[in-house]
């Protein structure tokens, strides 16, 4: 099974993924961003883009990587990754489904003010114009398709541990 944690920057995906992994027996975290980093390291570089998700190979590579890891190791993959383009989500989720891999899709959500505050005050990454730039596309996706495709966890007023517990309980059927 794949537990996909979606949402924009500052929603708590990375932190929550590590906590969910601890709560689900046999779970591992696979960050699909690492697949994008592999593509970014190709020399000479691939065509210029503002987001590696736009490169056609990224989506099939995410599918194949997840499939192969599950085939090899079994268990559950917790995948923290923002996907805001509906056709990209469909390609990934349909590809995984074709392999018979169940997906539990969660969106970690917070209001704009909370997200802006988290991004501005991030002690590890610091404020980032790249991360701020994804707030509006996130809210557009949330209103048009994203929240209809997933279980939404509002992280604005709960700790990451509480969000992780909600996700784990949902996955485990509690």
VOPAGU-2260 file (C-alpha; in pm, 1 decimal, decimal comma):
REM VOPAGU-2260
SITE   aa  ch    i         X         Y         Z
SITE  UNK   A    0       0,0       0,0       0,0
SITE  UNK   A    1      99,6     357,6     -54,1
SITE  UNK   A    2       4,3     633,1     187,8
SITE  UNK   A    3      48,3     950,1     -18,3
SITE  UNK   A    4      77,3    1274,4     178,1
SITE  UNK   A    5      -7,6    1567,5     -46,2
SITE  UNK   A    6     -40,8    1936,6      32,2
SITE  UNK   A    7     168,9    2242,0     -26,8
SITE  UNK   A    8     491,5    2356,1     130,8
SITE  UNK   A    9     455,7    2421,4     501,8
SITE  UNK   A   10     164,5    2181,4     550,6
SITE  UNK   A   11     381,5    1932,0     738,7
SITE  UNK   A   12     425,9    1646,3     489,2
SITE  UNK   A   13     787,2    1554,8     566,4
SITE  UNK   A   14     748,8    1572,4     942,5
SITE  UNK   A   15     417,6    1386,2     936,2
SITE  UNK   A   16     551,5    1118,4     699,7
SITE  UNK   A   17     827,6    1024,6     945,1
SITE  UNK   A   18     572,1    1000,4    1226,1
SITE  UNK   A   19     324,2     796,7    1017,2
SITE  UNK   A   20     605,0     556,9     925,5
SITE  UNK   A   21     661,5     488,2    1295,2
SITE  UNK   A   22     291,1     412,9    1348,4
SITE  UNK   A   23     239,6     171,1    1058,2
SITE  UNK   A   24     401,0    -172,0    1090,2
SITE  UNK   A   25     645,0    -243,2     808,0
SITE  UNK   A   26     625,5     109,1     666,6
SITE  UNK   A   27     901,6     297,4     488,8
SITE  UNK   A   28     920,8     657,4     367,5
SITE  UNK   A   29     988,3     714,4      -2,3
SITE  UNK   A   30    1021,9    1081,2     -93,5
SITE  UNK   A   31     937,5    1116,9    -463,5
SITE  UNK   A   32    1133,5    1441,7    -463,7
SITE  UNK   A   33    1448,0    1226,9    -470,0
SITE  UNK   A   34    1337,7    1096,0    -810,3
SITE  UNK   A   35    1322,5    1457,5    -926,4
SITE  UNK   A   36    1668,0    1521,2    -782,8
SITE  UNK   A   37    1807,1    1233,6    -989,9
SITE  UNK   A   38    1662,2    1394,5   -1302,7
SITE  UNK   A   39    1798,8    1734,6   -1200,4
SITE  UNK   A   40    2149,0    1583,0   -1178,1
SITE  UNK   A   41    2154,0    1469,6   -1542,3
SITE  UNK   A   42    2436,6    1642,5   -1732,2
SITE  UNK   A   43    2385,6    1820,5   -1960,0
SITE  UNK   A   44    2057,9    1911,2   -1801,6
SITE  UNK   A   45    1711,0    1832,3   -1923,8
SITE  UNK   A   46    1503,9    2113,5   -2079,6
SITE  UNK   A   47    1459,0    2411,4   -1846,9
SITE  UNK   A   48    1157,1    2402,3   -1617,8
SITE  UNK   A   49    1052,7    2555,6   -1288,1
SITE  UNK   A   50     945,5    2215,7   -1151,2
SITE  UNK   A   51    1086,4    1869,0   -1222,3
SITE  UNK   A   52     732,9    1728,3   -1215,3
SITE  UNK   A   53     687,9    1878,2   -1561,9
SITE  UNK   A   54     955,5    1647,4   -1702,0
SITE  UNK   A   55     773,0    1354,5   -1861,2
SITE  UNK   A   56    1005,8    1088,4   -1710,3
SITE  UNK   A   57     939,1    1194,4   -1350,7
SITE  UNK   A   58     590,1    1047,3   -1315,6
SITE  UNK   A   59     662,4     701,0   -1463,6
SITE  UNK   A   60     983,9     686,5   -1261,1
SITE  UNK   A   61     790,2     758,4    -941,3
SITE  UNK   A   62     547,1     478,7   -1028,1
SITE  UNK   A   63     824,3     231,5   -1111,2
SITE  UNK   A   64    1032,8     322,8    -807,6
SITE  UNK   A   65     739,5     275,2    -571,7
SITE  UNK   A   66     635,9     -49,4    -741,2
SITE  UNK   A   67     985,7    -192,9    -731,9
SITE  UNK   A   68    1044,5     -96,4    -368,1
SITE  UNK   A   69     713,1    -254,7    -264,8
SITE  UNK   A   70     786,7    -564,3    -472,1
SITE  UNK   A   71    1126,7    -594,7    -308,1
SITE  UNK   A   72    1052,3    -498,5      50,3
SITE  UNK   A   73     674,3    -524,6      92,1
SITE  UNK   A   74     492,5    -328,4     356,1
SITE  UNK   A   75     367,3      24,5     315,7
SITE  UNK   A   76     532,8     322,1     150,3
SITE  UNK   A   77     460,5     661,4     299,4
SITE  UNK   A   78     518,4     913,9      21,6
SITE  UNK   A   79     525,0    1285,5     109,7
SITE  UNK   A   80     498,8    1476,3    -218,0
SITE  UNK   A   81     307,1    1778,1    -340,1
SITE  UNK   A   82     122,8    1706,1    -665,5
SITE  UNK   A   83    -102,1    1993,3    -768,7
SITE  UNK   A   84    -152,0    1917,3   -1137,2
SITE  UNK   A   85    -454,2    1691,0   -1165,7
SITE  UNK   A   86    -332,7    1510,2   -1479,5
SITE  UNK   A   87      -2,3    1432,1   -1304,7
SITE  UNK   A   88    -188,1    1289,1   -1004,1
SITE  UNK   A   89    -408,0    1080,1   -1234,3
SITE  UNK   A   90    -103,4     946,5   -1419,5
SITE  UNK   A   91      65,8     846,0   -1094,5
SITE  UNK   A   92    -240,4     705,1    -918,7
SITE  UNK   A   93    -364,8     522,3   -1230,5
SITE  UNK   A   94     -17,9     378,3   -1289,1
SITE  UNK   A   95       5,6     247,0    -934,1
SITE  UNK   A   96    -349,1     110,2    -952,3
SITE  UNK   A   97    -264,8     -79,0   -1273,8
SITE  UNK   A   98       0,4    -261,1   -1071,8
SITE  UNK   A   99    -259,1    -345,9    -807,2
SITE  UNK   A  100    -109,4    -112,3    -548,2
SITE  UNK   A  101    -372,1      41,8    -320,5
SITE  UNK   A  102    -327,9     411,9    -250,4
SITE  UNK   A  103    -452,1     607,3      47,3
SITE  UNK   A  104    -432,4     972,6     -52,5
SITE  UNK   A  105    -424,1    1234,4     222,5
SITE  UNK   A  106    -395,8    1611,0     188,3
SITE  UNK   A  107    -238,5    1799,0     475,1
SITE  UNK   A  108    -414,4    2133,0     469,2
SITE  UNK   A  109    -376,4    2463,2     647,8
SITE  UNK   A  110    -508,5    2811,6     579,1
SITE  UNK   A  111    -292,5    3062,7     389,5
SITE  UNK   A  112    -197,8    3261,8     697,3
SITE  UNK   A  113     -71,6    2950,3     876,3
SITE  UNK   A  114     121,3    2831,6     571,2
SITE  UNK   A  115     281,2    3171,6     514,9
SITE  UNK   A  116     388,2    3185,6     878,3
SITE  UNK   A  117     537,9    2833,6     864,8
SITE  UNK   A  118     729,8    2904,2     543,7
SITE  UNK   A  119     852,7    3242,8     667,3
SITE  UNK   A  120     971,2    3095,6     998,1
SITE  UNK   A  121    1106,0    2759,2     881,3
SITE  UNK   A  122    1420,8    2703,9    1089,6
SITE  UNK   A  123    1566,5    2449,7     847,4
SITE  UNK   A  124    1489,3    2588,5     501,2
SITE  UNK   A  125    1424,7    2950,8     589,6
SITE  UNK   A  126    1182,6    3167,5     392,0
SITE  UNK   A  127    1162,9    3065,4      27,4
SITE  UNK   A  128    1008,4    3240,7    -271,0
SITE  UNK   A  129     983,3    2898,2    -439,6
SITE  UNK   A  130     771,6    2764,9    -154,1
SITE  UNK   A  131     559,8    3082,0    -134,6
SITE  UNK   A  132     494,0    3055,5    -510,0
SITE  UNK   A  133     304,5    2728,9    -461,2
SITE  UNK   A  134      47,6    2863,6    -216,6
SITE  UNK   A  135    -191,1    2999,8    -479,5
SITE  UNK   A  136    -167,4    2690,1    -705,3
SITE  UNK   A  137    -233,4    2475,5    -397,9
SITE  UNK   A  138    -551,7    2663,7    -309,2
SITE  UNK   A  139    -667,5    2651,9    -670,9
SITE  UNK   A  140    -612,5    2273,7    -681,1
SITE  UNK   A  141    -779,2    2234,1    -340,5
SITE  UNK   A  142   -1092,6    2408,3    -463,8
SITE  UNK   A  143   -1108,5    2245,7    -805,6
SITE  UNK   A  144   -1011,4    1878,6    -752,3
SITE  UNK   A  145    -755,1    1796,5    -484,0
SITE  UNK   A  146    -975,8    1795,5    -175,0
SITE  UNK   A  147   -1230,5    1578,4    -356,2
SITE  UNK   A  148    -959,9    1317,4    -429,0
SITE  UNK   A  149    -822,8    1271,5     -80,6
SITE  UNK   A  150    -886,5    1258,3     290,0
SITE  UNK   A  151    -814,1    1611,1     412,3
SITE  UNK   A  152    -636,4    1660,0     744,7
SITE  UNK   A  153    -637,8    2020,6     864,9
SITE  UNK   A  154    -298,5    2075,3    1025,2
SITE  UNK   A  155    -347,5    2441,1    1118,0
SITE  UNK   A  156    -428,4    2375,0    1482,8
SITE  UNK   A  157    -292,8    2026,8    1549,6
SITE  UNK   A  158      57,1    1895,5    1610,5
SITE  UNK   A  159     222,6    1671,3    1351,0
SITE  UNK   A  160     184,9    1381,6    1594,8
SITE  UNK   A  161    -192,4    1428,1    1591,9
SITE  UNK   A  162    -203,2    1443,8    1211,7
SITE  UNK   A  163       7,9    1127,7    1192,5
SITE  UNK   A  164    -222,0     949,8    1437,9
SITE  UNK   A  165    -530,9    1048,1    1234,7
SITE  UNK   A  166    -370,9     911,4     918,4
SITE  UNK   A  167    -249,3     591,1    1080,9
SITE  UNK   A  168    -588,9     530,7    1243,1
SITE  UNK   A  169    -760,4     583,1     907,9
SITE  UNK   A  170    -520,9     346,8     729,3
SITE  UNK   A  171    -548,9      82,5    1001,1
SITE  UNK   A  172    -926,9     116,3    1013,6
SITE  UNK   A  173    -966,7     254,4    1365,4
